[in-house]
């Protein structure tokens, strides 16, 4: 994957977000970090195409976003739609989960992530 120039502001925001993860982000990160989920490599708070993805598996062109209540509001929904559309046109697949999904059904979330990565990881 070619290296993408990342603005200093975006890089700084990514670093800040890594140190201020939500409870759901911490819980999912413990399961997917260090190739723990079927050997898939994930990065957290990764700058991609001018956005910061909560989690990304670059080899699979997969982004995993965890959404809180603000994403259910009209502005949040529209922003997410536009962002996902931009990322999709650049070859990325975006999976979105509510924070409560991670906190109450982590196995189901991981199964959907594995499904999106392909059959070779089962």
Steps between C-alpha positions, in 0.01 A plus 500: 500500500654834401579745775250784534606846611324583827470854629659576834156597635347165403801312638471692828126430524563128439756491780259680737214262416722196565556627853129576558329183383141429605417191705369324189814589302724366779301177518515436125867602482591236760354234270637618164841646591827319427342269239280338767197471272595218266836661421350814345703817547299799627603856568306734728411863433659478156489803269348397165397731217481805728298315767596311813375142505437346843657172384636394162632178349696645207575163337125438474406863426261475796404777741313432824318795655342500846216745534354669805163676529611810306518287185124435523418869456432650156833684475693193611318273257561732205868543586547125538326436168721745312816375666414135432420581137837673454686210658305247295591674174866469610462122544430476874220303664357668809330302777312698764401370840331673790707519816233291673552222241864471603420515869222238485587275202874514436503151345233602248694814409818297448312247284377782273853641476633156402220461244600831342866392486417184310476127542877441512505602867271227638 
